[in-house]
Amino acid sequence: GVIAAGAKWKMVWKTDGNNADGIVPTRDGGILIAQNDNSDVVKLDRNGHASVVYRDTRTGGALSYSRDGKLFINERELNPAIRELSPERKLLANMYQGDPLDCLGNVLNDLTADSKGGVYFTQGGLFYADPHGVITRYGENLRTNGIILSPDEKTLYVTNGSTLAAFDVQPDGALSNQRELAKLPAFADGSVVDAQGRIYVTGG
């Protein structure tokens, strides 16, 4: 029920550098691709045509759509930030407890947007930027990377080294009930969930 029997890989687009990260689907059958090295976002349409749709993302490395169609990106350059790209381009968050996100160490890595206007993100740990840009840290003993909300937004999944952790999402966006959901054969990277709730994780 995931991949048809006999299906084969097909190259649809290629470029140099760290320029095919943070891929998300668009409603018209295309995909958006964050270009960390180029600071662009490329759209690959359903016919394989590539075009730059956003520029100057300050080494933007991952993308996420909320259910109501807002598009967010994580900016990894000096003074990293979570920024809304669409429908309007504006800063969501770049400070944690009065300090720039640089002070957390590690790289601003992945993100997943909720329907409240907030964004969960990973940067060595697990964080939530609420709709007002206030950032809260969650979880214990986490080595995070990929992060994704379940389709009903009741569960948050985050990679933790070579395991996948899960949290219950509260009505205000807060997280509780940290638990190990699955063991993985290698250190985990990005993750995504499909409409049926199946979780896919990349790893070494």
C-alpha positions, 0 to 999 in steps of 0.5 A, a space after each residue: 500500500 506504499 509503493 506499487 510492485 515493480 516501481 523503480 527510482 527515477 531521477 527528476 532533478 539534480 544539482 550540486 552542493 547541499 541544495 536539495 534539502 527540506 522538501 515539501 509537496 505543493 497542492 498543485 502536484 509539485 515540490 518545494 526544495 530548500 537550497 541551503 548553499 544557494 539561499 533559494 527555494 526551488 519549485 519543481 512542478 509536476 512536469 519536472 520544470 524547476 524555477 526559483 520561487 524564493 530568494 535570500 533565505 539566509 541559508 534556509 535548510 528546511 520547509 514546512 506547510 501548516 494545514 492552513 497553507 502558511 509556509 515556514 523556513 528555518 534560516 541557518 545563517 548567523 543569527 538563525 531564525 524561523 521565518 514565515 515565507 507565505 502568505 507574507 514574509 515575516 519573522 516568527 522567532 529568533 530568540 530563546 530566553 533573551 538570547 539569539 538562537 546561536 547561543 543554543 549551539 548546534 545547527 537549526 535543523 528541521 521544523 514542522 508547522 502547526 495550524 495554530 501559527 506556531 512551529 516546532 523545530 530541532 536544534 540539538 534539542 526540541 523547541 516550540 515557537 508559539 504564534 507570538 514567537 515565544 520559544 519553549 524547550 521540551 524533552 529530556 536526553 534528546 539528540 534531535 534532527 527530523 521532526 513531524 506532526 501527525 495529520 491530526 496534530 495530536 502527536 509530535 514525532 522527533 528523531 532521537 539518535 537511532 530512535 524515534 520519540 513521540 510526544 502528546 500535543 496539548 491544545 496550547 501546543 505544549 508537549 507531554 508524555 515523551 516516549 520511545 516509539 521505535 528503534 532504528 538501524 542507524 542515526 536518524 535524519 529527516 522524517 515525514 508522515 503520510 495521510 494514513 499516519 505512516 512515518 518515514 525516516 531517513 538514516 545512515 
